[in-house]
Amino acid sequence: MQTAPKRVINGWAMYDWANSVYNLVITTTFFPIYFTAVTKKTFGGDTIPFLGRTFVNSSLYDYTLAAAYLLVALSYPILTSIADTRGNKKNFMRTFCYLGAVGCSLIFFFNGSNLWLGVLAFMMASMGYVGSLVFYNAYLPEIAAPQDRDRVSAKGYSYGYIGSVLMQILGFILVLLIKDDPFLGPRITFLLVGVWWIGFAQITFARLPKPAPVEAKRINIFTEGFKEVRKVYNEVKKMPVLKRFLRGFFCYSMGVQTVMLAATLFGSKLLGLDDTKLIITVVIIQLVAIIGAIAMSRLSERYGNLQVLMGVIIFWILICFAAYFTAWYKEQGGNPEYHFYGLAVAVGVVMGGIQSLSRSTYSKLMPETKDTASYFSYYDITEKIAIVIGIFTFGFIDELTKDHGGMKNSVLSLIIFFVAGFILLYTALVKEKQLKHR
């Protein structure tokens, strides 16, 4: 196959520009800081009541995110079955886009006392984000030839980092300008995220081709979707390299996604850094991540995808150890501010690279098929279940050991996921070499 025209490629990448503002502004910086601050102000401490019991506010944030990802993961088989068989992949992508953008905008009305609204709006935003990604990712093998997929995938992530940094800077300016009410600046930013997401996504929807349906027969979407996942699962079992890669991807995704989603909570609650420094730090991470995503795609061309991914996982393990000792240094009375900045740069180097390279590696290893949405549904289910387990484990250990290290222990536990991922990727590399020498 040939790679699609530049106009289509850039249009596809623009969706990363559109929706990455959610990932940065909502889950990474402004909202976790806002959620913990506004609930602490309302309830007089970090412990808050919800659903008949009390939660540590940062743990409730983690559990809400995990619940949203789980709901979408369970619905993927049905949604992608409809998309593949009826050719309306773009419509589903648009629906989830609007769901997520409206959720972001509704957070504007969350003030701490209406906790239900905050939780539900956050879940809507999260479900819209992860729900649209499966259809967005499924376009990659349709618009890019195998030899171009690393580059095209990296372009998408690069666009996302640039766009999200611009929105981050805009939000930061609002926080600085509106000093009378420290919560108004973030709330306006949440509203703008929704507008940005819907607005720029229109470029993507205008340029992406409409996929042709795979089959015209009527089906039971509630059973056929899960049959599709089972079919993909059975096909993957016969592909030794892909099978081992997905197992490794599942394990290291538990660590990667959790670090990215919990980094701001780590800096604010555990290290005590103020909001301004945290926001600036996250902007630095995004800028470094652009370089990282491009660098990883070029390294993969020279050394191979699996080899580069294994090297990146070792780097993630070192980051977790460094984060643990940064928190320990804080407990000993030290000032960990510059340690945290160093960690931020390190995370930025490997954050974009591992996401982009994982997606393109999967698209290279999967077989030639018209059921791209079903295959990427399987990929995204794997990733989202990994995130559910990772973020739930992080929040649970934080809550369980809140009087004996808390979040510091959560960070250390993530190393287990990375080690397991490294071992499984190594087995995939060994099998790949064996098959090449037959």
C-alpha positions in Angstrom: 0.0 0.0 0.0 1.0 3.7 -0.4 0.9 6.3 2.3 -1.9 8.7 2.0 -1.4 12.3 0.7 0.2 14.8 3.1 -3.2 16.6 3.6 -4.7 13.4 5.0 -1.7 12.6 7.2 -1.7 16.1 8.6 -5.5 16.0 9.1 -5.2 12.7 11.0 -2.4 14.2 13.2 -4.5 17.2 13.9 -6.8 15.1 16.1 -3.8 14.6 18.4 -3.5 18.4 18.5 -7.3 18.6 19.3 -7.7 16.0 22.0 -4.3 16.1 23.7 -5.4 19.2 25.6 -7.6 16.9 27.6 -4.7 14.6 28.5 -2.4 17.5 29.6 -4.8 20.0 31.1 -7.4 17.7 32.6 -5.6 14.6 33.7 -2.0 15.8 34.1 -1.9 19.3 35.5 -4.9 21.6 36.2 -7.7 19.2 37.1 -5.8 17.0 39.6 -4.5 20.1 41.3 -7.9 21.7 41.2 -9.7 18.6 42.4 -7.6 18.0 45.4 -7.5 21.8 46.3 -11.2 22.4 45.9 -12.3 19.3 47.8 -9.8 20.0 50.6 -11.3 23.5 50.9 -14.8 22.2 50.9 -14.4 19.3 53.3 -11.6 20.7 55.4 -9.0 18.1 54.6 -7.7 15.4 52.3 -10.4 12.9 53.4 -13.7 13.4 51.7 -17.1 11.5 51.8 -18.5 9.9 48.7 -20.9 6.9 48.1 -21.3 6.3 51.8 -17.6 6.0 52.7 -14.6 8.3 53.0 -11.7 8.5 50.5 -8.4 10.2 50.3 -9.2 12.9 47.6 -6.2 11.9 45.4 -7.3 8.2 45.6 -10.9 9.1 44.6 -9.4 10.9 41.6 -7.5 7.7 40.7 -10.6 5.5 41.2 -12.7 7.8 39.0 -10.2 7.7 36.2 -9.9 3.9 36.5 -13.7 3.5 36.4 -14.0 5.6 33.2 -11.3 3.6 31.4 -12.9 0.3 32.5 -16.4 1.3 31.2 -15.0 2.3 27.8 -12.8 -0.8 27.6 -15.8 -3.0 28.1 -17.8 -1.2 25.4 -15.0 -1.3 22.8 -15.9 -4.7 21.3 -19.5 -3.5 20.5 -18.5 -0.1 19.2 -15.7 -1.3 16.9 -17.8 -4.2 15.5 -20.4 -1.6 14.4 -17.6 0.6 13.0 -15.9 -2.2 11.0 -19.1 -3.7 9.6 -21.0 -0.5 8.8 -18.1 1.7 7.8 -18.9 4.5 10.3 -15.6 4.6 12.2 -15.5 8.3 11.7 -18.9 8.8 13.2 -18.0 7.0 16.4 -14.8 8.9 16.7 -16.8 12.1 16.4 -19.4 11.0 19.0 -16.7 10.2 21.6 -14.9 13.5 20.7 -18.1 15.5 21.5 -18.8 13.4 24.7 -15.3 14.2 26.0 -15.3 17.9 25.0 -18.7 18.4 26.7 -17.4 16.6 29.9 -14.4 19.0 30.0 -16.6 22.0 29.7 -19.0 20.8 32.4 -16.1 20.7 34.9 -16.4 24.5 34.8 -19.4 24.2 37.1 -17.7 21.9 39.6 -16.9 23.8 42.8 -16.2 21.1 45.4 -19.6 21.0 47.0 -21.2 19.3 44.0 -18.8 16.3 44.1 -21.1 14.2 42.0 -20.9 16.7 39.1 -17.1 16.7 39.3 -16.9 13.0 39.2 -19.4 12.5 36.4 -18.0 15.3 34.2 -14.5 13.9 34.7 -15.7 10.4 33.7 -17.4 11.8 30.6 -14.2 13.6 29.6 -12.1 10.5 30.2 -14.5 8.2 28.4 -14.7 10.5 25.4 -10.9 10.7 25.2 -10.2 7.0 25.4 -13.3 6.1 23.3 -12.3 8.2 20.4 -8.7 7.0 20.4 -9.5 3.5 19.3 -11.0 4.8 16.1 -8.2 7.4 15.6 -5.5 4.7 16.0 -7.3 2.4 13.7 -6.8 4.8 10.8 -3.0 4.5 11.1 -2.6 1.3 9.1 -5.2 2.6 6.6 -3.4 5.9 5.8 0.3 4.9 6.3 2.5 2.2 4.6 4.3 0.0 7.1 7.7 1.7 6.4 6.1 5.1 7.3 4.1 4.2 10.4 6.8 5.0 12.9 7.1 8.5 11.4 3.4 9.1 11.0 2.7 7.9 14.5 5.4 10.2 15.9 4.0 13.1 13.9 0.6 12.6 15.6 2.2 12.7 19.1 4.3 15.7 18.2 1.2 17.6 17.1 -0.5 16.6 20.3 2.4 17.9 22.5 2.6 21.2 20.6 -1.2 21.9 20.8 -1.5 20.9 24.4 1.4 23.1 25.4 -0.3 26.1 23.8 -3.4 25.5 25.8 -1.4 24.9 28.9 0.3 28.3 28.5 -3.1 29.9 27.9 -4.4 28.3 31.1 -1.3 29.4 33.0 -1.8 33.0 31.8 -5.4 32.9 33.0 -4.3 31.7 36.4 -1.8 34.5 36.7 -4.3 37.2 35.6 -7.3 36.2 37.7 -5.9 36.6 41.2 -9.1 37.4 43.1 -10.4 33.9 42.7 -7.7 31.2 42.5 -10.2 28.7 41.2 -11.7 30.7 38.3 -8.7 30.6 36.0 -8.6 26.7 36.0 -12.4 26.6 35.6 -12.3 28.8 32.5 -9.4 26.7 31.2 -11.6 23.5 31.5 -14.3 25.3 29.4 -11.7 26.3 26.8 -10.4 22.7 26.5 -13.8 21.6 25.4 -14.1 24.3 22.8 -10.5 23.6 21.5 -11.1 19.9 21.3 -14.3 20.2 19.2 -13.1 23.0 17.1 -9.8 21.6 15.9 -11.3 18.1 15.5 -13.3 19.4 12.6 -10.1 19.5 10.5 -9.6 15.8 11.1 -13.2 14.9 10.4 -13.1 16.9 7.1 -9.9 15.2 5.8 -10.1 11.6 7.0 -11.5 9.2 4.4 -14.7 7.4 5.1 -13.9 3.7 5.5 -15.8 1.2 3.4 -17.8 -1.3 5.3 -16.4 -4.8 5.6 -19.7 -6.6 5.2 -23.3 -5.6 4.5 -25.2 -8.3 6.4 -27.2 -7.5 9.5 -25.6 -8.6 12.7 -26.3 -8.7 16.4 -23.9 -6.0 17.6 -24.0 -7.1 21.2 -22.7 -10.5 20.4 -20.7 -9.9 17.2 -18.4 -7.4 18.9 -17.2 -9.9 21.5 -16.9 -12.5 18.8 -14.6 -10.1 16.9 -12.4 -9.7 20.0 -12.3 -13.5 20.5 -11.4 -13.8 16.8 -8.6 -11.3 17.1 -7.4 -13.0 20.3 -7.4 -16.4 18.6 -5.5 -15.0 15.6 -3.0 -13.2 17.9 -2.3 -16.5 19.7 -1.0 -17.9 16.4 1.4 -14.9 15.9 4.3 -15.6 18.3 5.9 -12.2 18.1 2.7 -10.2 18.3 1.4 -12.3 21.1 4.5 -11.7 23.3 4.7 -8.0 22.4 1.1 -7.5 23.5 1.8 -9.2 26.8 4.8 -7.0 27.4 2.8 -3.9 26.3 0.1 -4.8 28.8 2.6 -4.9 31.6 4.7 -1.9 30.9 1.5 0.2 30.1 0.4 -0.3 33.7 3.5 1.6 34.7 3.9 4.2 31.9 0.3 5.5 32.0 0.1 5.6 35.8 3.3 7.6 36.0 2.0 10.1 33.5 -1.5 10.4 35.1 -0.2 10.6 38.7 2.9 12.8 38.2 1.2 16.1 39.2 -0.4 14.5 42.3 3.1 13.3 43.2 4.6 16.7 42.9 1.8 18.6 44.7 0.9 16.3 47.5 4.1 14.4 48.2 6.7 17.0 47.4 4.7 20.1 48.2 5.5 22.1 45.1 3.3 25.0 44.3 0.9 25.1 41.4 2.9 27.5 39.2 6.0 25.4 39.4 4.1 22.2 38.6 2.4 23.8 35.5 5.8 25.1 34.2 7.3 21.6 34.8 4.6 19.9 32.8 5.1 22.3 29.9 8.8 21.4 29.9 7.8 17.7 29.9 5.6 18.2 26.8 8.3 20.1 24.9 11.0 17.5 25.7 8.5 14.8 24.7 8.3 16.2 21.1 12.0 15.6 20.7 11.7 12.2 22.4 8.9 11.0 20.1 10.9 11.9 17.0 14.2 10.5 18.3 12.6 7.2 19.2 11.2 6.8 15.7 14.6 7.3 14.2 16.3 5.0 16.7 13.8 2.3 15.8 14.8 2.6 12.2 18.4 1.9 13.1 18.1 -0.6 16.0 14.6 -2.1 15.7 11.4 -1.4 17.5 11.6 -4.0 20.2 15.2 -3.2 21.1 14.4 0.5 21.5 11.3 -0.3 23.6 13.4 -2.5 25.9 15.9 0.3 26.4 13.2 2.8 27.1 11.6 0.5 29.8 15.0 0.3 31.6 14.9 4.1 31.6 11.4 4.0 33.1 12.6 1.7 35.9 15.4 4.2 36.8 12.8 7.0 36.8 10.7 5.1 39.4 13.7 4.5 41.7 14.7 8.2 41.3 11.1 9.3 42.2 11.1 7.1 45.3 14.4 8.5 46.6 13.3 12.1 45.7 10.3 11.5 48.1 12.6 10.0 50.7 14.9 13.0 50.4 11.9 15.3 51.1 11.0 13.2 54.2 14.6 13.8 55.5 14.1 17.5 55.3 15.7 18.2 52.0 14.4 20.4 49.1 13.5 18.1 46.2 12.5 20.8 43.8 15.4 20.4 41.4 15.3 16.7 41.7 11.7 16.9 40.5 12.7 19.0 37.5 15.3 16.4 36.6 12.6 13.7 36.8 10.3 15.7 34.6 12.9 16.0 31.9 13.6 12.3 32.1 9.9 11.5 31.8 9.5 13.8 28.9 12.4 12.1 27.0 10.7 8.7 27.1 7.0 9.6 27.5 6.1 10.4 23.9 8.6 7.8 22.5 7.2 4.8 24.2 3.6 5.7 23.3 4.3 6.4 19.7 6.6 3.5 19.2 4.2 1.0 20.9 1.4 2.1 18.5 3.5 1.8 15.4 5.0 -1.5 16.5 1.6 -3.0 16.9 0.5 -1.7 13.5 3.6 -3.3 11.9 3.1 -6.7 13.6 -0.6 -7.0 13.0 -1.6 -8.9 9.8 -3.0 -7.2 6.7 -6.7 -6.8 7.4 -9.7 -4.6 6.7 -10.9 -5.1 10.4 -8.5 -2.4 11.6 -11.0 -1.1 14.2 -11.3 -4.6 15.7 -7.6 -5.1 15.9 -7.0 -1.7 17.4 -10.0 -2.3 19.8 -8.0 -5.3 21.0 -4.9 -3.1 21.4 -6.8 -0.4 23.2 -8.6 -2.9 25.5 -5.2 -4.2 26.4 -3.9 -0.7 27.2 -7.0 0.5 29.0 -7.3 -2.5 31.2 -3.6 -2.1 32.0 -4.3 1.6 33.0 -7.3 0.5 35.1 -5.1 -2.0 37.0 -2.1 0.4 37.2 -4.0 3.6 38.4 -6.2 1.5 40.8 -3.1 -0.1 42.3 -1.5 3.3 42.6 -4.5 4.8 44.4 -5.1 1.7 46.6 -1.5 1.5 47.8 -1.5 5.3 48.4 -4.7 4.9 50.6 -3.6 1.7 52.3 -0.2 3.1 53.3 -1.2 6.8 53.8 0.4 6.8 57.3 3.6 4.9 56.2 4.8 6.5 52.9 1.6 6.5 50.9 2.3 7.6 47.3 6.0 7.0 47.7 5.2 3.3 48.0 2.8 3.5 45.0 5.7 4.8 42.8 8.0 2.0 43.9 5.4 -0.7 43.2 5.3 0.3 39.5 8.7 -1.1 39.0 7.2 -4.6 39.1 5.1 -3.8 36.0 8.1 -2.5 34.1 10.3 -5.5 34.9 7.5 -7.9 33.7 7.1 -5.8 30.5 10.9 -5.9 29.8 11.1 -9.7 30.2 8.1 -10.3 27.9 9.5 -7.9 25.2 12.8 -9.8 25.4 11.0 -13.1 24.7 9.3 -11.4 21.7 12.7 -10.2 20.4 14.1 -13.7 20.8 11.2 -15.3 18.9 11.5 -12.6 16.2 15.1 -13.5 15.6 14.4 -17.2 15.6 11.7 -16.7 12.9 14.0 -14.6 10.7 16.7 -17.3 10.8 14.5 -20.2 9.7 
